[in-house]
């Protein structure tokens, strides 16, 4: 059979175009934006900063993408980051490194399972089920840290977010690794197709024998695990656990990244590469405004407008007319 | 107004939707103080007629006289103000508001611009009293039984002093006792001079309650007669568009026991769905389920497939007790179902034809034992060719296909999983003749391979061609089984009509 003519433009087109546009702007108007130096065995420069600082959102966005693809959402990731950071920081001075990592990731996994059980067993709406932990999670983190900001001096733990490997900061490699693992798992096994099917028509899936409860439980658990990784990176970066501010509004950035990347909030088709692009775009935008001395208080406005533009371009209605326009010219 | 002049008089009412004629020159007269049954199968035009009368859609032609004056409501609100009121099957009230608020909603009595709650309660009590009900009007509606909610909906209609009440399948979620209570209320209203149009699928209820019957079929008026002049066989024949046979054909009311059937269900029941069902499906045979709309065909299929759990009776599969808790359980034992509602329960619209075809097989293998892309392509291509699925490519989203081709893809989904029992719920609805014939030949192929098929269809000719036995359902009960030879559409009609 011949390959079909594309019914729509490739989904990655708009987020990539927006990123390119932003880079063009910086090339023209932001001196030094593209300068990258090789210093002490690592690359240094604005672009590397963007990569480094977007890795946290990127990691959480990978998990979020799969949750959104099933038609759900996970609002608790920011709070889970705080919990996992608190766990890692309290163990920082007394436990061996593998125990610290496993405990932090275990906390994230447990939080994700808890969300998943609320959604699959009690059939709560995902937004409500994860709101519970979003609100309660910071309290849990406070309990773990006794209401204090816990600082630590554990070189191995500090290294996670502050050292480089093969010239790039370690968080970048972690983000790439998690995204590659998730992409490979969902596309090499049947998980990706079944997740998309559940998000698209869960009743038809149930009537076809798809174990949709287990799939949903799995994606929430994975999303919690991703938040655990992000929590570890954040607490390593600031060498402390701050139950109030760790991962604050991270859930919103992760949802934004997924939406910018072309995953519909209603569920169905998803794109992990798209979400990574989304995370990069958000961070590049933030950095651009920072470098143009836009006050941090005003910064969310242009950020919101840029997101709005990408989302409008991806609206089904705009998309089909654009595709028709492109088809007519091709 | 003299009793013999009609309350409502409809003449040559027509309605088209695009190129489709939904109603073609319908006549209908409803007298005050009478209950008039409006009957017909799916797509006969009952709902469209009601919506035209209520002003929810505008008619294209014809006249409607209500109490002798021309009536052309622009919206249901106008119709209500004129004295026509409709109670829909889905009650359409607001569950978290009180009974009194629901009855007066949108027409609240006001005092100094504020809602007068005391007056609202009094009005609600008056309306309910006409139905012979004294209940607490302050209780939340959602806490009442469905039957009581129906009555509240009727009370709401009466509160606008409706002289014509239209009831659209009011009894479909009521049990026998509740139905009897509703009928008592309706008779009371009739005796007060209210005209009632009663839409239902339950034959017996028509004969219990209604004075006159009008039958629509495919948007056209078929017959209007007094109930006593329209015996059951003629009524069914009018609804289905066939002539009933002379009596004398054999109907075995109790099927003889098979040596080792694939599936045997005895005494299945579930509230609001099936009152009593017996069914035996042998290996390598197709069993048809016949019955009018609302007789419980799909409901029975849902129980066998584990979607609904029976509240009584038992199912045996291969001689062992089988009580599926979910479709997954049923599928694990080799049962498959193509649902009646293809769009909401069958297709996964944005996924490709390939993904839709391999879905059930992949679901059974689990996430990790995934079919390689090459295997998926091979399966998809095989079934696209074998079933003649017309699609530009196996990667086209299934929602872009025509209904018949979507149905074939759903059949392919199950054929790929090689089921022991395939339940087909209205597989041929809305698809063209060629596709129908292909589906019938697929059923024969499955049977020859030793599988069992349960075939649900409103088209009796199809059942007769494809099945060696036909189980007849009526008013949520299995009433008998017909066996080849001697299967004919006429025998099925007669079986439905004969059983009172």
Contacts between the chains, C-beta under 8 A, distances in Angstrom:
chain1	res1	chain2	res2	distance
A	1	B	381	7.0
A	1	B	393	5.5
A	1	B	394	6.3
A	2	B	393	7.1
A	3	B	393	7.1
A	3	B	395	7.6
A	4	B	392	5.7
A	4	B	393	4.1
A	4	B	395	5.5
A	4	B	396	5.9
A	7	B	397	7.6
A	7	B	400	7.9
A	188	B	370	7.3
A	189	B	367	5.5
A	189	B	368	5.7
A	189	B	370	4.6
A	190	B	362	4.8
A	190	B	365	7.4
A	190	B	366	7.7
A	190	B	367	5.4
A	190	B	368	7.8
A	190	B	369	8.0
A	190	B	370	3.8
A	190	B	371	7.0
A	191	B	367	4.8
A	191	B	370	8.0
A	193	B	351	7.3
A	193	B	355	5.5
A	193	B	359	8.0
A	193	B	362	7.0
A	194	B	362	6.9
A	194	B	363	6.9
A	194	B	367	6.4
A	196	B	350	7.8
A	196	B	351	6.4
A	196	B	355	7.9
A	197	B	348	4.7
A	197	B	351	5.8
A	197	B	355	6.9
A	197	B	359	6.1
A	200	B	348	4.8
A	200	B	349	6.3
A	200	B	350	5.0
A	200	B	351	6.0
A	201	B	344	7.7
A	201	B	347	7.0
A	201	B	348	4.6
A	201	B	349	6.5
A	203	B	344	6.5
A	203	B	345	5.3
A	204	B	344	7.8
A	204	B	345	5.8
A	204	B	346	5.5
A	204	B	347	6.2
A	204	B	348	5.2
A	205	B	348	6.8
A	205	B	359	7.3
A	205	B	363	7.4
A	206	B	326	7.4
A	206	B	327	5.8
A	206	B	328	7.8
A	207	B	305	7.6
A	207	B	307	7.2
A	207	B	327	5.2
A	207	B	337	6.4
A	207	B	339	6.0
A	207	B	345	5.7
A	207	B	346	7.4
A	208	B	327	7.7
A	208	B	331	7.7
A	208	B	359	4.9
A	208	B	360	4.4
A	208	B	363	5.5
A	208	B	413	6.6
A	209	B	327	6.1
A	209	B	328	5.1
A	209	B	331	3.8
A	209	B	332	7.6
A	209	B	360	5.6
A	209	B	363	4.3
A	209	B	364	5.7
A	210	B	359	7.0
A	210	B	363	4.2
A	211	B	328	6.4
A	211	B	363	7.1
A	211	B	366	7.6
A	215	B	367	7.4
A	268	B	350	5.2
A	269	B	350	6.3
